[in-house]
Amino acid sequence: MTEFTFYVPGSRHYDNEFYVNKPSSFANISISGTECGCLCDHCEGQLLRNMLAAPTPAALVQVAEKLCREGCRGVLISGGACCDGSVPLVPFGAALQEVVKMGLSVIVHPGLLDEKTAMVLAEANVAGVALDLIGDPETIRRVYHLERTPEHYLRSLRTARKAGLRAMPHIVAGLHYGELRGEYAAIDMVAAEGASCLIFVVLQPLAGTKMQAVAPPDPLEIKNLFTVAREKLPDLPLMLGCARPPGNYARAVELLAVDAGFAAIAYPADETVSYVRSLRYQITYRESCCGT
């Protein structure tokens, strides 16, 4: 029987007739608070506002201890990026080791990953790294405001793999103001370097950002993207992450993911759950980040 996983981390409430997640089971932590040196056009730091702030190593340990007392089982640790596209995690190495020893499953979003940071994360024995993959240089400049190239993102994935980290690359469909630009090149990066899984999300225009009025990609474009990913990565688990426009659009994209042979979806709509059940998959719910 084919297995299918629904990821429902407790940082966002989820319930249906089959499963209800626990609000204390998972948390998102920012080591920079609400500060970000990039202020990318699709986010402008807004996503950091909904994360727990831990701007020092001591604060990170304190936040983690409190979460453990509340029954938390996993965390995503990230933060605003520096002007070079990295999240400054090296000073948090010892704290990360403590957090992992508490029994928490730690996923880290490090931005662009260098060898020193990769070594720190590997020594901390984190459960995985969520890596951005961008295949279009203009998107990197215009959206992320970085003087970087797709090669830097390929190198970031390569560095994670070399360090023995569980690499969980993410591709944002429509990141370039709703256009598909470098997404196919990013798929090729994964085909070349390998990964533990590949996670797709779809641009979700946020109010108050430069992309608030942007239309996400047409579902037919998403369908082709998913199909190509499945063809080029026949043995790799493909997953649909938590970010996508809500409502009918989200439901359409979720069904496309199922039909393309994806292995998992985060926060599925009731209609998607019913569809997967009708296919007689063996369903598992996990209150953690995709890929863990």
For each residue, the residues with C-beta under 8 A, 3 or more apart:
1: 280 281 282
2: 279 280 281 282
3: 263 281 282 283 284
4: 258 263 264 265 276 281 282 283 284
5: 239 263 264 265 283 284 285 286
6: 19 264 265 266 267 268 273 276 283 284 285 286
7: 239 242 264 265 266 267 285 286 287 288 289 290
8: 12 14 19 21 266 267 285 286 287
9: 12 21 25 26 74 76 242 266 287 288 289
10: 13 21 22 23 24 25 26 27 72 287
11: 26 27 28 76
12: 8 9 242 267
13: 10 21 23
14: 8 19 20 21 267
15: 19 20 21
16: 19 20 270 273
17:
18: 273 283 285
19: 6 8 14 15 16 285
20: 14 15 16
21: 8 9 10 13 14 15 25 285 287
22: 10 25 71 287
23: 10 13
24: 10 27 67 70 71 72
25: 9 10 21 22 71 72 73 74 287
26: 9 10 11 72 73 74 75 76 287 288 289
27: 10 11 24 52 67 72 74 75 76
28: 11 50 51 52 75 76 78
29: 51 52 53 54 60 63 64 75 76 77 78
30: 33 34 48 51 52 53 54 55 78 79 80
31: 54 55 60 77 78 79 87 88 89 92
32: 35 36 48 55 79 80 87 88
33: 30 48 53 55 79 80
34: 30 45 48 49 53 80
35: 32 45 48 55 79 80
36: 32 39 45 48 79 80 81
37: 80 81 82 83
38: 80 81 82 83 85 144 145 146
39: 36 43 44 45 145
40: 43 44 143 144 145
41: 44 142 143 145 177 209 210 211
42: 143 172 175 203 205 206 209 210 211
43: 39 40 46 47 206 209
44: 39 40 41 206 208 209 210
45: 34 35 36 39 48 49 80
46: 43 49 206 208 209
47: 43 50 51
48: 30 32 33 34 35 36 45 51 79 80
49: 34 45 46
50: 28 47
51: 28 29 30 47 48 78
52: 27 28 29 30 63
53: 29 30 33 34 59
54: 29 30 31 59 60 62 63 77
55: 30 31 32 33 35 59
56: 59 60
57: 60 61 91 92 94 95
58: 61 62 95
59: 53 54 55 56 62 63
60: 29 31 54 56 57 63 64 77 92 95 96 99
61: 57 58 64 65 95 98 99
62: 54 58 59 65 66
63: 29 52 54 59 60 66 67
64: 29 60 61 67 68 75 98 99 102 104
65: 61 62 68 69 102
66: 62 63 69 70
67: 24 27 63 64 70 72 75 104
68: 64 65 71 72 102 103 104
69: 65 66
70: 24 66 67
71: 22 24 25 68
72: 10 24 25 26 27 67 68 75 104
73: 25 26 103 104 105 287 288
74: 9 25 26 27 104 105 106 107 127 287 288 289 292
75: 26 27 28 29 64 67 72 99 104 105 106 107
76: 9 11 26 27 28 29 107 108 109 130 289
77: 29 31 54 60 89 92 96 99 106 107 108 109
78: 28 29 30 31 51 87 108 109 110 130
79: 30 31 32 33 35 36 48 87 88 89
80: 30 32 33 34 35 36 37 38 45 48 87
81: 36 37 38 84 85 86 87 111 112
82: 37 38 85 86 87 88 111
83: 37 38 146
84: 81 112 146 148
85: 38 81 82 111 112 144 146 148 152
86: 81 82 89 110 111 112 113 114 117
87: 31 32 78 79 80 81 82 109 110 111
88: 31 32 79 82 91
89: 31 77 79 86 92 93 96 108 110 117 120 121
90: 93 116 117 120
91: 57 88
92: 31 57 60 77 89 95 96 120
93: 89 90 96 97 120 123 124
94: 57 97 98
95: 57 58 60 61 92 98 99
96: 60 77 89 92 93 99 100 106 108 120 121 124 126
97: 93 94 100 101 123 124 125
98: 61 64 94 95 101 102
99: 60 61 64 75 77 95 96 102 104 106 124
100: 96 97 104 106 124 125 126
101: 97 98
102: 64 65 68 98 99
103: 68 73
104: 64 67 68 72 73 74 75 99 100
105: 73 74 75 127 288 292
106: 74 75 77 96 99 100 124 126 127
107: 74 75 76 77 126 127 128 129 130 168 288 289 292
108: 76 77 78 89 96 121 126 128 129 130
109: 76 77 78 87 129 130 131
110: 78 86 87 89 113 117 121 129 131
111: 81 82 85 86 87 132
112: 81 84 85 86 132 148 152 153 156
113: 86 110 117 118 129 131 156 159 160
114: 86 117 118 156 159
115: 118 119 159 162 163
116: 90 119 120
117: 86 89 90 110 113 114 120 121
118: 113 114 115 121 122 129 159 160 162 163 165
119: 115 116 122 123 163
120: 89 90 92 93 96 116 117 123 124
121: 89 96 108 110 117 118 124 126 129 163 165
122: 118 119 125 126 163 164 165
123: 93 97 119 120
124: 93 96 97 99 100 106 120 121
125: 97 100 122
126: 96 100 106 107 108 121 122 129 165
127: 74 105 106 107 166 292
128: 107 108 165 166 167 168 196 289 291 292
129: 107 108 109 110 113 118 121 126 160 165 166 167 168
130: 76 78 107 108 109 168 169 170 199 289 291
131: 109 110 113 153 156 157 160 167 168 169 170
132: 111 112 153 156 169 170 172
133: 153 154 157 169 170 171 186 189 190
134: 139 140 144 150 153 172 175 182 186
135: 150 153 181 182 183 184 185 186 187 188 189
136: 139 140 150 176 181 182 185
137: 140 141 149 150 182
138: 141 142 176 181
139: 134 136 142 143 144 175 176 181 182
140: 134 136 137 143 144 146 148 149 150 153
141: 137 138 144 145 146 147
142: 41 138 139 145 176
143: 40 41 42 139 140 175 176 177
144: 38 40 85 134 139 140 141 148
145: 38 39 40 41 141 142
146: 38 83 84 85 140 141
147: 141
148: 84 85 112 140 144 152 153
149: 137 140 152
150: 134 135 136 137 140 153 154 182 185 186 189
151: 154 155
152: 85 112 148 149 155 156
153: 112 131 132 133 134 135 140 148 150 156 157 186 189
154: 133 150 151 157 158 189 192 193
155: 151 152 158 159
156: 112 113 114 131 132 152 153 159 160
157: 131 133 153 154 160 161 167 169 189 190 193 195
158: 154 155 161 162 193
159: 113 114 115 118 155 156 162 163
160: 113 118 129 131 156 157 163 165 167
161: 157 158 164 165 167 193 194 195
162: 115 118 158 159
163: 115 118 119 121 122 159 160
164: 122 161
165: 118 121 122 126 128 129 160 161
166: 127 128 129 196 291 292
167: 128 129 131 157 160 161 194 195 196
168: 107 128 129 130 131 195 196 197 199 289 290 291 292
169: 130 131 132 133 157 186 189 190 195 198 199
170: 130 131 132 133 199 200 201 241
171: 133 183 186 187 198 199 200 201
172: 42 132 134 175 183 201 202 203 243
173: 180 183 200 201 202 203 216 217 221 222 225
174: 177 178 179 180 202 203 214 216 217
175: 42 134 139 143 172 181 182 183 203
176: 136 138 139 142 143 179 180 181 182
177: 41 143 174 211 214
178: 174 203 211 214 215 216 217
179: 174 176 217
180: 173 174 176 183 184 217 221 225
181: 135 136 138 139 175 176
182: 134 135 136 137 139 150 175 176 185 186
183: 135 171 172 173 175 180 186 187 225
184: 135 180 187 188 225 228
185: 135 136 150 182 188 189
186: 133 134 135 150 153 169 171 182 183 189 190
187: 135 171 183 184 190 191 198 225 228 229 232 233
188: 135 184 185 191 192 232
189: 133 135 150 153 154 157 169 185 186 192 193
190: 133 157 169 186 187 193 194 195 198 233 236
191: 187 188 232 233
192: 154 188 189
193: 154 157 158 161 189 190
194: 161 167 190
195: 157 161 167 168 169 190 198 236
196: 128 166 167 168 237 291
197: 168 236 237 238 239 263 290 291
198: 169 171 187 190 195 229 233 236 237 238 239
199: 130 168 169 170 171 238 239 240 241 290 291
200: 170 171 173 225 226 229 238 239 240 241 257
201: 170 171 172 173 204 240 241 242 243 244
202: 172 173 174 216 217 222 243 244 245 253
203: 42 172 173 174 175 178 211 214 216 217 243 245
204: 201 216 243 244 245 246
205: 42 209 211 212 213 214 215 216 245
206: 42 43 44 46 209 211 212
207: 212
208: 44 46 212
209: 41 42 43 44 46 205 206 212
210: 41 42 44
211: 41 42 177 178 203 205 206 214
212: 205 206 207 208 209
213: 205
214: 174 177 178 203 205 211
215: 178 205
216: 173 174 178 202 203 204 205 244 245 249
217: 173 174 178 179 180 202 203 221 222 225
218: 221 222
219: 222 223 249 252 253 256
220: 223 224
221: 173 180 217 218 224 225
222: 173 202 217 218 219 225 226 253 256
223: 219 220 226 227 256 260
224: 220 221 227 228
225: 173 180 183 184 187 200 217 221 222 228 229
226: 200 222 223 229 230 238 256 257 260 262
227: 223 224 230 231 260
228: 184 187 224 225 231 232
229: 187 198 200 225 226 232 233 238 260
230: 226 227 233 234 238 260 261
231: 227 228 234
232: 187 188 191 228 229
233: 187 190 191 198 229 230 236 238
234: 230 231
235:
236: 190 195 197 198 233
237: 196 197 198 263 264 291
238: 197 198 199 200 226 229 230 233 257 260 261 262 263
239: 5 7 197 198 199 200 262 263 264 265 266 290 291
240: 199 200 201 244 253 254 257 262 264 265 266
241: 170 199 200 201 244 266 290
242: 7 9 12 201 266 267 290
243: 172 201 202 203 204
244: 201 202 204 216 240 241 249 250 253
245: 202 203 204 205 216 249 250
246: 204 249 250
247: 250 251
248: 251 252
249: 216 219 244 245 246 252 253
250: 244 245 246 247 253 254 269
251: 247 248 254 255 269 271 272
252: 219 248 249 255 256
253: 202 219 222 240 244 249 250 256 257
254: 240 250 251 257 258 265 268 269 271 272
255: 251 252 258 259 271 272 275
256: 219 222 223 226 252 253 259 260
257: 200 226 238 240 253 254 260 262 265
258: 4 254 255 262 265 272 275 276 279
259: 255 256
260: 223 226 227 229 230 238 256 257
261: 230 238
262: 226 238 239 240 257 258 265
263: 3 4 5 197 237 238 239
264: 4 5 6 7 237 239 240 290 291
265: 4 5 6 7 239 240 254 257 258 262 268 272
266: 6 7 8 9 239 240 241 242 290
267: 6 7 8 12 14 242
268: 6 254 265 272 273 276
269: 250 251 254 272 273
270: 16 273 274
271: 251 254 255 274 275
272: 251 254 255 258 265 268 269 275 276
273: 6 16 18 268 269 270 276 277 283
274: 270 271 277 278
275: 255 258 271 272 278 279
276: 4 6 258 268 272 273 279 281 283
277: 273 274 280 281 283
278: 274 275
279: 2 258 275 276
280: 1 2 277
281: 1 2 3 4 276 277
282: 1 2 3 4
283: 3 4 5 6 18 273 276 277
284: 3 4 5 6
285: 5 6 7 8 18 19 21
286: 5 6 7 8 292
287: 7 8 9 10 21 22 25 26 73 74
288: 7 9 26 73 74 105 107 292
289: 7 9 26 74 76 107 128 130 168 292
290: 7 168 197 199 239 241 242 264 266
291: 128 130 166 168 196 197 199 237 239 264
292: 74 105 107 127 128 166 168 286 288 289
